[in-house]
Amino acid sequence: MKEWSLHRRWDRAGRLLGEQAMHTLYGAHVVIFGLGGVGSFTAESLARTGIGRLTLVDFDRVCGTNVNRQLHAMKGTFGKFKADLMAERCSLINPEGTIIGRRAFYHAETSDDLFSDAPDFVVDAIDNVTAKVHLLKSCLERNIPVVSSMGAAGKLDPTKIQLADLSATHNDPLARAVRKIMRSQGAIGSDGHTGIRCVFSPEARHEPQSLSYDGTAGFRCICPTKENDLHSCESRNLIEGTVSYVTGVFGMMAASVVVRSLTEK
């Protein structure tokens, strides 16, 4: 990265956080795993707050059904890699920074490579439980601060969204599943506290509704490519409903944890 001086594009953030804090953010490296309805908002929020180095990890391509909640999804982007699109978008926002898109799926075999350039902070916006648990355990083992997004699907009220340790989340099936697996693997101590900050909503889940074009065959994926066998729509038992004003708030709350943690040291 170039020698730092406060650019006028960061004027308003600098007046809130202070010039030294902006310098700290410029020197920080944050890795975001998952660039969907939550992670895309986290990435843009951090880019707009002057984080100097962002690594954006996602294996997926944009699908038409992403438009309602993902920043990179719009006419002309269908079929393109989310990591590439968000890296390009964030680079236009923060041209002084180093923004890297990684077309990768996080799992046990890719973990070491994706952690090879140790980040100062990790954002977990993965919705695959197995991958999510492995990522959180990897952060704990490496002593890397992490904020994790729990279930945003099926939620309508953004005022219910909260921040808590994983052990204190409630009425969140994803968080419950993560806790159960981590406890069974010895990753949670006897007091239950994890040190993993989570964005979650205790709002009762809204059941997904059937749509007129489902027909008797049910949901059919409209993704422009079926090359992704790791996490395709049609491999899911249930397609949950989502809205951008909930997933976006999840992502922005995660970004706030990163910024406040890095600048309050």
Summary of the structure (lengths in Angstrom):
residues: 265
radius of gyration: 18.3
end to end distance: 22.6
largest distance: 60.8
contacts: 840
relative contact order: 0.17
helix: 39%
strand: 12%
